Amino acid sequence: MNNATGDQAQKHGLTLREYIVLSALDKAPGLTQGELGKTLSLDKTTLMSQLDRLEHKGLVVRRSAPGDRRLRIPEITESGAVLRATVAEASAAVEASVLDGFSRDNVASLRQMLFAIIGDSEDRGSCL
């Protein structure tokens, strides 16, 4: 699914990591850059380069945090949100086709096992 989602992101001009950053910004708005980096387990340099590229593409803007102008809060733009949703929808279609041969119970069991490994909340449309 990582490769399938990466392929869908590439078809829409994004890397998989850029798509994951956009998904995190969509799911958890208002995080500072530092908080976002911790959430995604990305070091500061890697995150900054991702945000720079996304900002250059007009998909993200960075604003100063209220109360502390040293902190920056990246925000997904309207065009970023539309693009993220498009990739999420395409990825969901690929996932559905891959899992089409399995019963609902098998898919539910697979999801339970994956959530046990990666966490307990469902995040449709991303490979986090």
N, C-alpha and C positions, 0 to 999 in steps of 0.2 A: 504494500500500500504506500510505503514511503516513495518507491520509485514511480508508482502510478500518480501519486499526488505531485511529485516533482515534475513529471512529464506534463501534467495539466498546468502547473504553474509556468513552466517554460513556454507552453503554447500561448500563454497570455503575457509573455515578456517578463516574468519574474523567476528568480531562483527559488528553490524550496525554502531556503532560510528566510528570504524576503517575505514569502507567503506566511511563514510561521510568525514572523515579527508582526505583520499586519493582522493576523488572527489574534495574537496576544493583545494588541492594541484595541482591537474590536471587542474582545471578551472582557478585558480589564482596563477600561479607560481611566486616565488620571494617574497612572504610575509614573514615577520619576524615571529617568534613564537608568539610574542605579537599581531601582526596584525591578524594572523591566529586565535588566541584565541578569539579576538573581533569579527571577521567575523562569527565564529561558536558559539558565546556566551558560550564559555567554559572557566572556570577559569584556572589559570596557572597550578595548581596541576593536574587537570583532563587532560588537554592537554599534559602536560609532560609525564604522564603515558601512554597516547595513543601513543605519538611519540616514547617513549621508546620501547613499544611493536612492533610497526611497524618497527622501526630501527632494533630490534633484529631479526625480520623475514626477513630482507633484503629488505623491501618495501619502506623504506625512509632512506635518509641520511641527516645529518644536517651539514651545512657549516657556517663558519663565514661570516658575512656581510661585503662586501667591505667598507672600511672607518670606520668601528666600529666593532672591533673584539669581543666586548661584546655581540653583537646581533647575534642570530643564525637564519639561514634561512633553514627550512626543505624543502627537495626536494624529489619528488617521483622518485623512481628508475625505470629502464626499466621493471623489473619484477613486481613492484608495479603498473605501468601503465597497463601492460597486465592483471594483476589480477583485477584491477578496471574496465577495459573495459569488462572483462568476466562477472563480477557481474552486470554491467550496462546492458549488453545485455540480460542476464538471467532475470533481473528485468523488462526490457522493454517487454519481451515475456510474463511474468506473467501479467503485466499491460494490455497488449493487449488482453489477454484471459479474464481478468476480465471485461474489457470494451467492449468486443465483442458484447454483446447484445444491446448496445446503438448506436443510430445513430451518425453520424459524428457531426451533429449540437449539440446533447446533450453532447458529449465529449468536443466539443469546448466551450460550455457554462460552463461546469464543470471546465475546465481549466481556463477560464476567472474569475470565482468566486474564485478559489484557488489562482490565481495570485493576485487578488485584496486583498486577505487576507495576503499572504506571501510575496508579492513583484511582480514586473512587468517584471521579466526576467525568461525565461524558462530554467530549469536546468535538462535536461533529464538524468535519471540514478541515481538520488539521492533523498533522502527524505527531503532535506532542505526546 
